[in-house]
Amino acid sequence: MAKVEYIINVLYEGLYDYVPNRKKKEYRNEFNSRKSYTSKFALDFFPRFIDFEKWSKNPKDQYDIILINYWLIEVPIIGLKSSKLFASYSRGNKIINWRLKKKNSTNMKMTLNK
């Protein structure tokens, strides 16, 4: 079973593209300034920066709808707990795993080049 901190980190990385450009710096700073991540923090943090209703109708990437649906459908019912829907985003789908690995490896390359 996934820990709340792991789920929040996956949400943070997966939903980053859906934050408006003018709020991205504030999004990063507020998230990185925290020492611990709780479900109370997540329930307040993500809706302030992301319009889930808007993006559920027209996501930027097809597979991101899994994460948006997890937030809209399962979080209000079960809270920030691992479920089949969340698992299909984080480790169940090969395309999604490839995307997350690619995203993580590009971040590593960018930090190494600096």
GIGIRA-V967210 format. One record per residue. N is the residue number from 0. SS is DSSP state (a for helix, b for strand, c for the rest). PSI is psi in radians with two decimals (999 if undefined). NEAR is the number of other ideal C-beta (glycine too) atoms within 8 Angstrom. Layout:
BEGIN
[[N:SS:PSI:NEAR] [N:SS:PSI:NEAR]]
END
This chain:
BEGIN
[[0:c:2.33:4] [1:c:2.49:10] [2:c:2.77:6] [3:a:-0.70:11] [4:a:-0.70:8] [5:a:-0.78:8] [6:a:-0.74:14] [7:a:-0.68:12] [8:a:-0.69:9] [9:a:-0.73:12] [10:a:-0.74:12] [11:a:-0.85:9] [12:a:-0.75:9] [13:a:-0.52:9] [14:c:0.05:14] [15:a:-0.66:9] [16:a:-0.30:7] [17:a:0.02:10] [18:c:2.33:11] [19:c:2.54:6] [20:a:-0.65:5] [21:a:-0.27:4] [22:a:0.00:9] [23:a:-0.70:10] [24:a:-0.78:6] [25:a:-0.69:8] [26:a:-0.87:11] [27:a:-0.82:8] [28:a:-0.78:8] [29:a:-0.69:9] [30:a:-0.76:9] [31:a:-0.32:6] [32:c:-0.23:5] [33:c:2.50:8] [34:c:-0.58:2] [35:c:2.64:5] [36:c:2.12:9] [37:c:2.91:7] [38:a:-0.57:8] [39:a:-0.74:6] [40:a:-0.82:10] [41:a:-0.73:14] [42:a:-0.42:10] [43:a:-0.64:7] [44:a:-0.96:10] [45:a:-0.76:11] [46:a:-0.40:8] [47:a:-0.50:5] [48:a:-0.38:10] [49:c:2.30:9] [50:c:1.58:6] [51:a:-0.63:11] [52:a:-0.74:7] [53:a:-0.83:7] [54:a:-0.31:13] [55:a:-0.41:10] [56:a:-0.53:5] [57:c:1.34:4] [58:c:2.70:9] [59:c:-0.72:6] [60:c:2.53:7] [61:c:-0.77:5] [62:c:-0.22:10] [63:a:-0.32:14] [64:a:-0.46:9] [65:a:-0.80:12] [66:a:-0.67:13] [67:a:-0.74:14] [68:a:-0.62:11] [69:a:-0.77:13] [70:a:-0.77:12] [71:a:-0.64:10] [72:a:-0.88:9] [73:a:-0.58:11] [74:a:-0.77:11] [75:a:-0.47:5] [76:a:-0.91:6] [77:a:-0.14:6] [78:c:-2.91:6] [79:c:1.30:9] [80:c:2.69:8] [81:c:2.48:7] [82:c:3.08:9] [83:a:-0.65:5] [84:a:-0.79:11] [85:a:-0.72:14] [86:a:-0.61:11] [87:a:-0.47:10] [88:a:-0.81:14] [89:a:-0.60:10] [90:a:-0.10:4] [91:a:-0.46:7] [92:c:2.24:9] [93:a:-0.66:5] [94:a:-0.74:7] [95:a:-0.73:13] [96:a:-0.73:9] [97:a:-0.75:8] [98:a:-0.77:10] [99:a:-0.71:10] [100:a:-0.73:8] [101:a:-0.76:8] [102:a:-0.75:9] [103:a:-0.69:8] [104:a:-0.60:8] [105:a:-0.61:8] [106:a:-0.70:8] [107:a:-0.76:8] [108:a:-0.69:8] [109:a:-0.68:8] [110:a:-0.56:7] [111:a:-0.58:6] [112:a:-0.40:5] [113:c:999:4]]
END
